[in-house]
Amino acid sequence: LEDGLPKLEKTINLGFRFDLILVSAVWMHLAPTHRERAFRKLANLLAPNGRLVISLRHGDFSDGRKAYPVSVEELEKFAKNRALMVRNVSLDDDQLQRTGVSWQTIVMSLPDDGS
C-alpha cells in the first residue's frame, strides 16, 4: 500500500484500526502547517489501546532534503487535543554517528474507553 501524509486517503479508505502505527524518520519532512491534520488522521486510525510511535530527527540534512524543526512539545500538544496519552519519550544518539544529529522517540496511546 502506497500512501502519504497528511492525507492518508488509501489507508483511511481501508476502514481498519491499527494497534501500532510507526512514523519513523518522516515527521520532520512534513511542513508545520500539515502536522496537526496529519496527527489527527493518525490518531483516528488507532484501535483502542493502540500505540502511535513517532521518531523525531534533530539536526541538519546535508543531502538537500527539505526538513523542518520538530519538537516533543508539539506532539504532546497534539496528543492532548486528541485524547492520547504520552507513554514514553526517549532521546538517542544517531546510529549512523552523524555529527549534530540526534533522535527522539515519543510513544503515545489511545486509552480504551470501554465502548
C-alpha positions in Angstrom: 0.0 0.0 0.0 1.5 3.3 -1.0 0.1 6.3 0.8 1.3 9.6 2.2 0.9 12.1 4.9 -1.0 14.3 5.6 -3.9 12.8 3.5 -3.6 9.0 4.1 -6.6 8.5 1.8 -5.9 4.9 0.8 -5.2 3.9 4.3 -8.3 5.6 5.7 -10.5 4.0 3.0 -9.5 0.5 4.1 -11.6 1.1 7.2 -9.1 -0.6 9.6 -8.0 0.5 13.0 -4.4 -0.3 14.0 -2.8 -1.5 17.2 0.5 0.1 16.2 1.4 3.0 13.9 5.1 3.8 13.4 6.0 7.1 11.8 9.8 6.7 11.6 12.0 9.4 10.2 9.1 11.2 8.5 7.7 13.9 10.8 10.4 16.4 10.2 9.7 16.4 6.4 6.1 17.5 7.0 5.5 21.2 6.8 4.4 22.5 10.2 1.1 23.6 8.6 0.3 20.0 7.7 1.2 18.4 11.0 -2.0 18.9 13.1 -4.1 17.4 10.3 -1.7 14.5 9.8 -1.7 13.8 13.6 -5.5 13.9 13.7 -5.7 11.3 10.8 -3.1 9.1 12.5 -4.9 9.3 15.9 -8.2 8.4 14.2 -6.6 5.2 12.8 -5.7 3.9 16.2 -7.6 1.0 17.8 -8.5 1.2 21.5 -5.2 0.8 23.4 -3.3 1.3 20.1 0.1 2.9 20.1 1.4 5.8 17.9 5.2 5.9 17.8 6.8 8.9 16.1 10.6 9.5 15.8 11.9 13.0 15.5 15.2 13.8 13.9 17.1 16.8 15.2 19.9 18.2 13.2 20.6 19.5 9.7 20.4 17.5 6.5 23.5 17.6 4.3 21.9 15.9 1.3 19.5 18.6 0.2 16.3 17.1 1.6 13.7 19.5 3.0 13.2 19.3 6.7 11.6 21.5 9.4 12.3 21.8 13.1 10.4 19.4 15.3 9.6 19.1 19.0 8.2 16.7 21.5 6.2 19.6 22.9 4.3 20.0 19.6 3.4 16.3 19.7 2.4 16.4 23.3 0.0 19.3 22.4 -1.4 17.3 19.5 -1.8 14.2 21.7 -3.6 16.1 24.4 -6.0 17.6 21.8 -6.8 14.0 20.5 -7.1 12.4 24.0 -3.9 10.3 23.5 -1.6 9.6 26.5 2.1 10.1 26.2 3.7 6.9 27.4 7.4 7.4 26.8 9.8 9.9 25.4 13.4 8.8 24.7 16.5 10.6 23.4 19.1 8.7 21.4 22.3 9.4 19.6 22.3 9.0 15.8 23.1 5.3 15.0 25.0 6.4 11.9 27.1 8.7 14.1 26.4 11.9 12.1 27.7 15.0 13.8 24.9 17.2 15.2 22.2 14.6 14.7 20.1 13.1 17.5 16.7 11.4 17.7 13.7 11.5 20.0 11.0 8.9 20.0 7.6 9.5 21.5 5.2 6.7 22.3 1.5 7.7 22.7 -1.6 5.5 23.2 -5.3 5.8 22.8 -7.0 4.8 26.0 -9.7 2.2 25.7 -12.9 4.0 26.8 -14.8 0.7 27.1 -17.1 1.1 24.1 
